[in-house]
Amino acid sequence: MIRADLAEASARDHLTDARALAARGGARALAGRIGAALNDLDQVRSTGWDELDDLDRATVLTTALECRLARGELPAAMTLGEALGAFLDRPGRTGAIAHHGRGELSAAAGDSDLAAGHFGRAGRLVSEDQDDPTLVPWRLGAALAAIHLGHRREGAALAREHLAMARAAEAPYAIAQGLRTLASVDASSDRIAMVYEARAVLAGVPAARLAAQTATDLAGLLLLTRGPDRDEVLALLRSAETYAGGEELWPLQSRIRRLLDRMGEPARPVRGEALAALTAAERRIARLAADGLTNRQIADHLVVTVKAVEWHLSHVYRKLGIRSRTGLRGSLGPEPVTA
């Protein structure tokens, strides 16, 4: 959730530091840089809260809440949801954003009735000129809540309405969201074609989380069809897995791992899991290889045989889920700085 006016205003000289930081956090969340977004939004809440108006505050809280839910951090999201309570009675977009955030929280907690109520309230609060499918995509939340409550026609109609508005606004992020949701709620549609279209719409758009979610959707749908292209499905899941692991999005990562398990493919450990699995000798050799040393140079440096280096590296590749030393630097990350 990001206010376009904040993003545009961030370059203006009169914009306060807190609002600029809030805008950057929102933009990063939209781009799928969840960790960086949370850093910005948490800083705003701790140091610049008094500089924001109610609309800014509701937006920061809702964006942070959505980021926490993306990471599966429900207790932290609930704390943010409680803070949103102060804005539920506000008119216009402020109240709409607050209700949208509470709707997302209710949906994550499994309370579809309450979620539907919050999303419906958000829709009633936004005026026609404020009803932007990117800023407050309340119809999509309402559509999913309706499906969970057994109201399939209503859910599909809401998703189609969102998609029509997004197409009219030529908003790629909102269009992809609409296609993804409609594919989920309308079993009578060409769901695979919709998700392929969503992926095409997102090409070149900085929306890594939505792209990974869409890739996972497509992989799941393809697995349901007869004779899917196994290489295509695996490539979709591996790309989403890499992103989800890097941003610590455990709900998405769990979904990806279930699909990989269905294919009989092992899940790749995320960086923290992988590094913890390496022995001290493996970490030492992997670091030297990542720095560009040959196997012979590593062997001479550590006073071991070349065969020992090769043996350790083969174990490193397996544990990190890579095929050669070219993937070492990205898998290992920066070397820790010691005092």
C-alpha positions as YAML, in Angstrom:
chain: A
units: angstrom
residues:
- id: 1
  name: MET
  ca: [0.00, 0.00, 0.00]
- id: 2
  name: ILE
  ca: [1.67, 3.24, -1.14]
- id: 3
  name: ARG
  ca: [0.30, 6.67, -1.77]
- id: 4
  name: ALA
  ca: [1.23, 7.85, -5.24]
- id: 5
  name: ASP
  ca: [1.25, 11.47, -4.08]
- id: 6
  name: LEU
  ca: [3.86, 10.62, -1.45]
- id: 7
  name: ALA
  ca: [6.04, 8.82, -3.96]
- id: 8
  name: GLU
  ca: [5.88, 11.74, -6.36]
- id: 9
  name: ALA
  ca: [6.43, 14.30, -3.61]
- id: 10
  name: SER
  ca: [9.51, 12.56, -2.21]
- id: 11
  name: ALA
  ca: [11.70, 14.53, -4.60]
- id: 12
  name: ARG
  ca: [10.30, 17.92, -3.54]
- id: 13
  name: ASP
  ca: [12.46, 20.04, -1.26]
- id: 14
  name: HIS
  ca: [9.71, 20.92, 1.21]
- id: 15
  name: LEU
  ca: [8.88, 17.27, 1.97]
- id: 16
  name: THR
  ca: [9.77, 16.34, 5.56]
- id: 17
  name: ASP
  ca: [12.27, 13.57, 6.22]
- id: 18
  name: ALA
  ca: [9.62, 11.38, 7.85]
- id: 19
  name: ARG
  ca: [7.26, 11.60, 4.90]
- id: 20
  name: ALA
  ca: [10.09, 10.94, 2.45]
- id: 21
  name: LEU
  ca: [11.10, 7.87, 4.45]
- id: 22
  name: ALA
  ca: [7.47, 6.70, 4.58]
- id: 23
  name: ALA
  ca: [7.21, 7.12, 0.81]
- id: 24
  name: ARG
  ca: [10.39, 5.15, 0.25]
- id: 25
  name: GLY
  ca: [9.19, 2.39, 2.55]
- id: 26
  name: GLY
  ca: [5.93, 2.17, 0.65]
- id: 27
  name: ALA
  ca: [7.70, 2.09, -2.70]
- id: 28
  name: ARG
  ca: [10.04, -0.64, -1.49]
- id: 29
  name: ALA
  ca: [7.11, -2.71, -0.22]
- id: 30
  name: LEU
  ca: [5.39, -2.40, -3.58]
- id: 31
  name: ALA
  ca: [8.63, -3.48, -5.28]
- id: 32
  name: GLY
  ca: [8.82, -6.54, -3.04]
- id: 33
  name: ARG
  ca: [11.82, -5.38, -1.00]
- id: 34
  name: ILE
  ca: [10.12, -6.37, 2.23]
- id: 35
  name: GLY
  ca: [13.11, -6.23, 4.57]
- id: 36
  name: ALA
  ca: [14.20, -2.80, 3.35]
- id: 37
  name: ALA
  ca: [10.62, -1.53, 3.51]
- id: 38
  name: LEU
  ca: [10.25, -2.63, 7.13]
- id: 39
  name: ASN
  ca: [13.49, -0.88, 8.04]
- id: 40
  name: ASP
  ca: [12.13, 2.39, 6.64]
- id: 41
  name: LEU
  ca: [8.66, 2.04, 8.13]
- id: 42
  name: ASP
  ca: [9.91, 1.03, 11.57]
- id: 43
  name: GLN
  ca: [12.25, 4.03, 11.56]
- id: 44
  name: VAL
  ca: [9.37, 6.34, 10.69]
- id: 45
  name: ARG
  ca: [7.31, 4.99, 13.55]
- id: 46
  name: SER
  ca: [10.15, 5.38, 16.05]
- id: 47
  name: THR
  ca: [11.57, 8.77, 15.03]
- id: 48
  name: GLY
  ca: [9.20, 10.69, 12.76]
- id: 49
  name: TRP
  ca: [5.68, 9.77, 13.79]
- id: 50
  name: ASP
  ca: [4.73, 13.29, 14.92]
- id: 51
  name: GLU
  ca: [5.58, 14.70, 11.48]
- id: 52
  name: LEU
  ca: [2.90, 12.61, 9.73]
- id: 53
  name: ASP
  ca: [-0.79, 13.32, 9.27]
- id: 54
  name: ASP
  ca: [-3.46, 10.70, 9.88]
- id: 55
  name: LEU
  ca: [-3.49, 9.50, 6.27]
- id: 56
  name: ASP
  ca: [0.28, 9.01, 6.33]
- id: 57
  name: ARG
  ca: [0.09, 7.14, 9.64]
- id: 58
  name: ALA
  ca: [-2.68, 4.82, 8.50]
- id: 59
  name: THR
  ca: [-0.72, 4.12, 5.32]
- id: 60
  name: VAL
  ca: [2.52, 3.37, 7.19]
- id: 61
  name: LEU
  ca: [0.75, 1.05, 9.64]
- id: 62
  name: THR
  ca: [-1.11, -0.82, 6.92]
- id: 63
  name: THR
  ca: [1.98, -1.19, 4.74]
- id: 64
  name: ALA
  ca: [4.03, -2.46, 7.68]
- id: 65
  name: LEU
  ca: [1.19, -4.83, 8.62]
- id: 66
  name: GLU
  ca: [1.13, -6.28, 5.11]
- id: 67
  name: CYS
  ca: [4.91, -6.73, 5.19]
- id: 68
  name: ARG
  ca: [4.72, -8.55, 8.52]
- id: 69
  name: LEU
  ca: [1.98, -10.83, 7.19]
- id: 70
  name: ALA
  ca: [4.12, -11.54, 4.13]
- id: 71
  name: ARG
  ca: [6.76, -12.83, 6.53]
- id: 72
  name: GLY
  ca: [4.25, -14.82, 8.56]
- id: 73
  name: GLU
  ca: [4.75, -12.63, 11.62]
- id: 74
  name: LEU
  ca: [1.15, -12.62, 12.83]
- id: 75
  name: PRO
  ca: [1.78, -11.32, 16.41]
- id: 76
  name: ALA
  ca: [3.67, -8.30, 15.05]
- id: 77
  name: ALA
  ca: [0.94, -7.73, 12.48]
- id: 78
  name: MET
  ca: [-1.71, -7.88, 15.22]
- id: 79
  name: THR
  ca: [0.10, -5.16, 17.15]
- id: 80
  name: LEU
  ca: [0.03, -2.96, 14.05]
- id: 81
  name: GLY
  ca: [-3.64, -3.83, 13.54]
- id: 82
  name: GLU
  ca: [-4.42, -2.64, 17.05]
- id: 83
  name: ALA
  ca: [-2.74, 0.69, 16.28]
- id: 84
  name: LEU
  ca: [-4.93, 1.00, 13.18]
- id: 85
  name: GLY
  ca: [-7.97, 1.02, 15.45]
- id: 86
  name: ALA
  ca: [-7.41, 4.75, 16.03]
- id: 87
  name: PHE
  ca: [-8.14, 5.44, 12.35]
- id: 88
  name: LEU
  ca: [-11.12, 3.20, 11.66]
- id: 89
  name: ASP
  ca: [-13.62, 6.02, 12.26]
- id: 90
  name: ARG
  ca: [-11.79, 8.51, 10.05]
- id: 91
  name: PRO
  ca: [-13.59, 9.59, 6.88]
- id: 92
  name: GLY
  ca: [-12.39, 9.04, 3.33]
- id: 93
  name: ARG
  ca: [-9.17, 7.36, 2.32]
- id: 94
  name: THR
  ca: [-7.69, 7.38, 5.85]
- id: 95
  name: GLY
  ca: [-10.48, 5.21, 7.21]
- id: 96
  name: ALA
  ca: [-10.51, 3.10, 4.04]
- id: 97
  name: ILE
  ca: [-6.80, 2.29, 4.35]
- id: 98
  name: ALA
  ca: [-7.22, 1.45, 8.04]
- id: 99
  name: HIS
  ca: [-10.13, -0.90, 7.32]
- id: 100
  name: HIS
  ca: [-8.22, -2.46, 4.44]
- id: 101
  name: GLY
  ca: [-5.33, -3.23, 6.78]
- id: 102
  name: ARG
  ca: [-7.65, -4.72, 9.38]
- id: 103
  name: GLY
  ca: [-9.30, -6.73, 6.61]
- id: 104
  name: GLU
  ca: [-5.95, -8.21, 5.59]
- id: 105
  name: LEU
  ca: [-5.23, -9.06, 9.21]
- id: 106
  name: SER
  ca: [-8.64, -10.71, 9.70]
- id: 107
  name: ALA
  ca: [-8.18, -12.74, 6.53]
- id: 108
  name: ALA
  ca: [-4.76, -13.93, 7.69]
- id: 109
  name: ALA
  ca: [-6.29, -14.94, 11.04]
- id: 110
  name: GLY
  ca: [-8.95, -16.96, 9.22]
- id: 111
  name: ASP
  ca: [-11.94, -14.74, 10.11]
- id: 112
  name: SER
  ca: [-13.55, -14.30, 6.69]
- id: 113
  name: ASP
  ca: [-16.71, -12.70, 8.08]
- id: 114
  name: LEU
  ca: [-14.75, -9.95, 9.80]
- id: 115
  name: ALA
  ca: [-12.47, -9.55, 6.79]
- id: 116
  name: ALA
  ca: [-15.47, -9.10, 4.49]
- id: 117
  name: GLY
  ca: [-16.86, -6.45, 6.82]
- id: 118
  name: HIS
  ca: [-13.64, -4.45, 6.86]
- id: 119
  name: PHE
  ca: [-13.13, -4.63, 3.09]
- id: 120
  name: GLY
  ca: [-16.75, -3.63, 2.49]
- id: 121
  name: ARG
  ca: [-16.36, -0.67, 4.84]
- id: 122
  name: ALA
  ca: [-13.19, 0.38, 3.01]
- id: 123
  name: GLY
  ca: [-15.13, 0.40, -0.25]
- id: 124
  name: ARG
  ca: [-17.89, 2.57, 1.22]
- id: 125
  name: LEU
  ca: [-15.42, 5.08, 2.61]
- id: 126
  name: VAL
  ca: [-13.55, 5.87, -0.59]
- id: 127
  name: SER
  ca: [-15.23, 8.41, -2.83]
- id: 128
  name: GLU
  ca: [-15.46, 7.78, -6.55]
- id: 129
  name: ASP
  ca: [-12.43, 9.95, -7.32]
- id: 130
  name: GLN
  ca: [-10.41, 8.19, -4.57]
- id: 131
  name: ASP
  ca: [-11.35, 4.64, -5.62]
- id: 132
  name: ASP
  ca: [-7.94, 3.67, -6.95]
- id: 133
  name: PRO
  ca: [-7.40, -0.11, -7.44]
- id: 134
  name: THR
  ca: [-3.68, 0.25, -6.73]
- id: 135
  name: LEU
  ca: [-3.90, 2.37, -3.58]
- id: 136
  name: VAL
  ca: [-6.80, 0.59, -1.87]
- id: 137
  name: PRO
  ca: [-7.51, -2.73, -3.63]
- id: 138
  name: TRP
  ca: [-10.43, -3.51, -1.33]
- id: 139
  name: ARG
  ca: [-12.38, -5.44, -3.98]
- id: 140
  name: LEU
  ca: [-9.70, -8.13, -4.15]
- id: 141
  name: GLY
  ca: [-9.76, -8.72, -0.41]
- id: 142
  name: ALA
  ca: [-13.54, -8.71, -0.48]
- id: 143
  name: ALA
  ca: [-13.52, -11.18, -3.39]
- id: 144
  name: LEU
  ca: [-11.34, -13.68, -1.53]
- id: 145
  name: ALA
  ca: [-13.42, -13.28, 1.65]
- id: 146
  name: ALA
  ca: [-16.60, -13.88, -0.37]
- id: 147
  name: ILE
  ca: [-15.17, -17.11, -1.81]
- id: 148
  name: HIS
  ca: [-14.28, -18.37, 1.65]
- id: 149
  name: LEU
  ca: [-17.84, -17.61, 2.74]
- id: 150
  name: GLY
  ca: [-19.25, -19.57, -0.18]
- id: 151
  name: HIS
  ca: [-20.35, -16.55, -2.26]
- id: 152
  name: ARG
  ca: [-18.61, -17.46, -5.51]
- id: 153
  name: ARG
  ca: [-20.56, -15.24, -7.89]
- id: 154
  name: GLU
  ca: [-20.05, -12.21, -5.67]
- id: 155
  name: GLY
  ca: [-16.33, -12.92, -5.36]
- id: 156
  name: ALA
  ca: [-15.86, -13.29, -9.11]
- id: 157
  name: ALA
  ca: [-17.86, -10.12, -9.79]
- id: 158
  name: LEU
  ca: [-15.71, -8.11, -7.37]
- id: 159
  name: ALA
  ca: [-12.50, -9.40, -8.96]
- id: 160
  name: ARG
  ca: [-13.77, -8.56, -12.45]
- id: 161
  name: GLU
  ca: [-14.75, -5.06, -11.32]
- id: 162
  name: HIS
  ca: [-11.28, -4.47, -9.91]
- id: 163
  name: LEU
  ca: [-9.67, -5.77, -13.09]
- id: 164
  name: ALA
  ca: [-11.82, -3.53, -15.30]
- id: 165
  name: MET
  ca: [-10.86, -0.48, -13.24]
- id: 166
  name: ALA
  ca: [-7.18, -1.43, -13.30]
- id: 167
  name: ARG
  ca: [-7.23, -1.86, -17.07]
- id: 168
  name: ALA
  ca: [-8.94, 1.49, -17.49]
- id: 169
  name: ALA
  ca: [-6.26, 3.12, -15.34]
- id: 170
  name: GLU
  ca: [-3.50, 1.22, -17.21]
- id: 171
  name: ALA
  ca: [-2.02, 0.24, -13.85]
- id: 172
  name: PRO
  ca: [0.15, -2.87, -14.40]
- id: 173
  name: TYR
  ca: [0.51, -3.79, -10.73]
- id: 174
  name: ALA
  ca: [-3.24, -3.61, -10.15]
- id: 175
  name: ILE
  ca: [-3.95, -5.44, -13.42]
- id: 176
  name: ALA
  ca: [-1.66, -8.33, -12.39]
- id: 177
  name: GLN
  ca: [-3.27, -8.43, -8.94]
- id: 178
  name: GLY
  ca: [-6.71, -8.56, -10.53]
- id: 179
  name: LEU
  ca: [-5.79, -11.32, -12.97]
- id: 180
  name: ARG
  ca: [-4.21, -13.37, -10.21]
- id: 181
  name: THR
  ca: [-7.24, -13.00, -7.95]
- id: 182
  name: LEU
  ca: [-9.76, -13.68, -10.70]
- id: 183
  name: ALA
  ca: [-7.88, -16.85, -11.64]
- id: 184
  name: SER
  ca: [-8.17, -17.88, -8.01]
- id: 185
  name: VAL
  ca: [-11.87, -17.15, -7.48]
- id: 186
  name: ASP
  ca: [-13.39, -17.97, -10.89]
- id: 187
  name: ALA
  ca: [-12.97, -21.66, -11.73]
- id: 188
  name: SER
  ca: [-14.90, -21.20, -14.97]
- id: 189
  name: SER
  ca: [-12.28, -18.87, -16.46]
- id: 190
  name: ASP
  ca: [-9.13, -19.80, -18.35]
- id: 191
  name: ARG
  ca: [-7.08, -19.57, -15.21]
- id: 192
  name: ILE
  ca: [-3.74, -20.53, -16.75]
- id: 193
  name: ALA
  ca: [-4.11, -17.93, -19.51]
- id: 194
  name: MET
  ca: [-4.91, -15.27, -16.91]
- id: 195
  name: VAL
  ca: [-1.83, -16.02, -14.85]
- id: 196
  name: TYR
  ca: [0.35, -16.07, -17.96]
- id: 197
  name: GLU
  ca: [-1.07, -12.63, -18.78]
- id: 198
  name: ALA
  ca: [-0.35, -11.42, -15.26]
- id: 199
  name: ARG
  ca: [3.28, -12.49, -15.66]
- id: 200
  name: ALA
  ca: [3.49, -10.70, -19.00]
- id: 201
  name: VAL
  ca: [2.01, -7.52, -17.50]
- id: 202
  name: LEU
  ca: [4.62, -7.57, -14.73]
- id: 203
  name: ALA
  ca: [7.56, -7.88, -17.11]
- id: 204
  name: GLY
  ca: [9.82, -4.93, -16.38]
- id: 205
  name: VAL
  ca: [7.70, -3.79, -13.42]
- id: 206
  name: PRO
  ca: [9.53, -3.63, -10.06]
- id: 207
  name: ALA
  ca: [7.18, -5.99, -8.20]
- id: 208
  name: ALA
  ca: [9.29, -8.94, -7.07]
- id: 209
  name: ARG
  ca: [6.86, -10.29, -4.48]
- id: 210
  name: LEU
  ca: [3.84, -10.16, -6.77]
- id: 211
  name: ALA
  ca: [5.94, -11.74, -9.54]
- id: 212
  name: ALA
  ca: [7.00, -14.59, -7.22]
- id: 213
  name: GLN
  ca: [3.41, -15.12, -6.06]
- id: 214
  name: THR
  ca: [2.25, -15.19, -9.67]
- id: 215
  name: ALA
  ca: [4.99, -17.64, -10.67]
- id: 216
  name: THR
  ca: [3.93, -19.91, -7.81]
- id: 217
  name: ASP
  ca: [0.28, -19.65, -8.87]
- id: 218
  name: LEU
  ca: [1.21, -20.63, -12.40]
- id: 219
  name: ALA
  ca: [3.33, -23.56, -11.25]
- id: 220
  name: GLY
  ca: [0.45, -24.85, -9.14]
- id: 221
  name: LEU
  ca: [-2.04, -24.54, -11.98]
- id: 222
  name: LEU
  ca: [0.30, -26.23, -14.44]
- id: 223
  name: LEU
  ca: [0.77, -29.14, -12.06]
- id: 224
  name: LEU
  ca: [-3.00, -29.64, -12.07]
- id: 225
  name: THR
  ca: [-3.02, -30.10, -15.85]
- id: 226
  name: ARG
  ca: [-2.03, -33.23, -17.68]
- id: 227
  name: GLY
  ca: [1.51, -33.41, -18.95]
- id: 228
  name: PRO
  ca: [2.87, -30.02, -17.80]
- id: 229
  name: ASP
  ca: [6.32, -28.95, -18.92]
- id: 230
  name: ARG
  ca: [8.29, -30.12, -15.89]
- id: 231
  name: ASP
  ca: [11.26, -27.89, -16.66]
- id: 232
  name: GLU
  ca: [9.01, -24.82, -16.88]
- id: 233
  name: VAL
  ca: [7.26, -25.61, -13.59]
- id: 234
  name: LEU
  ca: [10.55, -26.23, -11.80]
- id: 235
  name: ALA
  ca: [12.05, -23.00, -13.17]
- id: 236
  name: LEU
  ca: [9.01, -21.05, -11.94]
- id: 237
  name: LEU
  ca: [9.29, -22.54, -8.46]
- id: 238
  name: ARG
  ca: [13.06, -22.11, -8.22]
- id: 239
  name: SER
  ca: [12.87, -18.42, -9.13]
- id: 240
  name: ALA
  ca: [10.10, -17.83, -6.59]
- id: 241
  name: GLU
  ca: [11.98, -19.91, -4.00]
- id: 242
  name: THR
  ca: [15.12, -17.81, -4.35]
- id: 243
  name: TYR
  ca: [13.19, -14.57, -3.88]
- id: 244
  name: ALA
  ca: [11.02, -15.82, -1.00]
- id: 245
  name: GLY
  ca: [14.03, -17.21, 0.84]
- id: 246
  name: GLY
  ca: [16.02, -14.03, 0.42]
- id: 247
  name: GLU
  ca: [13.20, -11.90, 1.82]
- id: 248
  name: GLU
  ca: [12.23, -14.44, 4.51]
- id: 249
  name: LEU
  ca: [8.65, -14.74, 3.28]
- id: 250
  name: TRP
  ca: [7.85, -17.99, 5.07]
- id: 251
  name: PRO
  ca: [4.17, -18.38, 4.01]
- id: 252
  name: LEU
  ca: [5.16, -18.15, 0.34]
- id: 253
  name: GLN
  ca: [8.21, -20.32, 0.93]
- id: 254
  name: SER
  ca: [6.05, -23.01, 2.55]
- id: 255
  name: ARG
  ca: [3.70, -23.02, -0.42]
- id: 256
  name: ILE
  ca: [6.61, -23.33, -2.84]
- id: 257
  name: ARG
  ca: [8.08, -26.20, -0.85]
- id: 258
  name: ARG
  ca: [4.78, -28.09, -0.91]
- id: 259
  name: LEU
  ca: [4.70, -27.83, -4.70]
- id: 260
  name: LEU
  ca: [8.33, -28.92, -4.96]
- id: 261
  name: ASP
  ca: [7.58, -31.88, -2.73]
- id: 262
  name: ARG
  ca: [4.68, -32.80, -5.00]
- id: 263
  name: MET
  ca: [7.15, -32.85, -7.89]
- id: 264
  name: GLY
  ca: [9.58, -34.98, -5.92]
- id: 265
  name: GLU
  ca: [12.12, -32.15, -5.93]
- id: 266
  name: PRO
  ca: [14.09, -31.14, -2.81]
- id: 267
  name: ALA
  ca: [13.64, -27.66, -1.46]
- id: 268
  name: ARG
  ca: [16.71, -25.51, -1.44]
- id: 269
  name: PRO
  ca: [17.57, -24.20, 2.01]
- id: 270
  name: VAL
  ca: [17.42, -20.46, 2.44]
- id: 271
  name: ARG
  ca: [20.72, -18.74, 3.09]
- id: 272
  name: GLY
  ca: [20.55, -18.97, 6.89]
- id: 273
  name: GLU
  ca: [19.59, -22.64, 6.79]
- id: 274
  name: ALA
  ca: [22.22, -23.43, 4.18]
- id: 275
  name: LEU
  ca: [25.08, -21.66, 5.92]
- id: 276
  name: ALA
  ca: [24.19, -23.34, 9.20]
- id: 277
  name: ALA
  ca: [24.45, -26.71, 7.46]
- id: 278
  name: LEU
  ca: [28.04, -26.08, 6.29]
- id: 279
  name: THR
  ca: [30.90, -27.35, 8.39]
- id: 280
  name: ALA
  ca: [33.70, -24.97, 9.37]
- id: 281
  name: ALA
  ca: [35.98, -26.53, 6.73]
- id: 282
  name: GLU
  ca: [33.29, -26.24, 4.06]
- id: 283
  name: ARG
  ca: [32.66, -22.58, 4.89]
- id: 284
  name: ARG
  ca: [36.37, -21.79, 4.75]
- id: 285
  name: ILE
  ca: [36.88, -23.49, 1.39]
- id: 286
  name: ALA
  ca: [33.66, -22.01, -0.03]
- id: 287
  name: ARG
  ca: [34.77, -18.49, 0.91]
- id: 288
  name: LEU
  ca: [38.13, -18.93, -0.76]
- id: 289
  name: ALA
  ca: [36.49, -20.33, -3.90]
- id: 290
  name: ALA
  ca: [34.00, -17.45, -3.93]
- id: 291
  name: ASP
  ca: [36.96, -15.04, -3.76]
- id: 292
  name: GLY
  ca: [38.27, -16.52, -7.01]
- id: 293
  name: LEU
  ca: [40.97, -18.94, -5.84]
- id: 294
  name: THR
  ca: [41.43, -22.11, -7.86]
- id: 295
  name: ASN
  ca: [41.22, -25.53, -6.24]
- id: 296
  name: ARG
  ca: [45.03, -25.79, -6.35]
- id: 297
  name: GLN
  ca: [45.45, -22.38, -4.72]
- id: 298
  name: ILE
  ca: [42.95, -23.29, -2.00]
- id: 299
  name: ALA
  ca: [44.75, -26.59, -1.39]
- id: 300
  name: ASP
  ca: [48.13, -24.82, -1.10]
- id: 301
  name: HIS
  ca: [46.65, -22.15, 1.20]
- id: 302
  name: LEU
  ca: [45.08, -24.68, 3.57]
- id: 303
  name: VAL
  ca: [47.81, -27.30, 3.18]
- id: 304
  name: VAL
  ca: [45.39, -30.01, 2.02]
- id: 305
  name: THR
  ca: [45.07, -32.04, -1.15]
- id: 306
  name: VAL
  ca: [43.23, -30.87, -4.24]
- id: 307
  name: LYS
  ca: [40.98, -33.93, -3.89]
- id: 308
  name: ALA
  ca: [39.99, -32.77, -0.40]
- id: 309
  name: VAL
  ca: [39.06, -29.34, -1.77]
- id: 310
  name: GLU
  ca: [36.99, -30.92, -4.55]
- id: 311
  name: TRP
  ca: [35.26, -33.20, -2.05]
- id: 312
  name: HIS
  ca: [34.36, -30.32, 0.28]
- id: 313
  name: LEU
  ca: [33.14, -28.15, -2.59]
- id: 314
  name: SER
  ca: [30.87, -30.92, -3.88]
- id: 315
  name: HIS
  ca: [29.23, -31.03, -0.45]
- id: 316
  name: VAL
  ca: [28.94, -27.23, -0.42]
- id: 317
  name: TYR
  ca: [27.21, -27.20, -3.82]
- id: 318
  name: ARG
  ca: [24.73, -29.84, -2.67]
- id: 319
  name: LYS
  ca: [23.91, -28.07, 0.59]
- id: 320
  name: LEU
  ca: [23.55, -24.66, -1.07]
- id: 321
  name: GLY
  ca: [21.53, -26.04, -3.98]
- id: 322
  name: ILE
  ca: [23.92, -24.72, -6.64]
- id: 323
  name: ARG
  ca: [25.79, -26.47, -9.46]
- id: 324
  name: SER
  ca: [29.17, -24.75, -9.55]
- id: 325
  name: ARG
  ca: [31.42, -22.17, -7.92]
- id: 326
  name: THR
  ca: [29.76, -19.40, -9.97]
- id: 327
  name: GLY
  ca: [26.81, -19.50, -7.56]
- id: 328
  name: LEU
  ca: [28.93, -19.31, -4.41]
- id: 329
  name: ARG
  ca: [29.16, -15.54, -3.96]
- id: 330
  name: GLY
  ca: [25.42, -15.01, -4.19]
- id: 331
  name: SER
  ca: [24.67, -17.98, -1.92]
- id: 332
  name: LEU
  ca: [27.20, -17.09, 0.77]
- id: 333
  name: GLY
  ca: [26.45, -13.37, 0.88]
- id: 334
  name: PRO
  ca: [28.91, -10.84, 2.30]
- id: 335
  name: GLU
  ca: [31.55, -12.10, 4.70]
- id: 336
  name: PRO
  ca: [30.73, -11.13, 8.31]
- id: 337
  name: VAL
  ca: [32.75, -8.19, 9.65]
- id: 338
  name: THR
  ca: [34.61, -9.00, 12.85]
- id: 339
  name: ALA
  ca: [35.69, -6.49, 15.43]
...
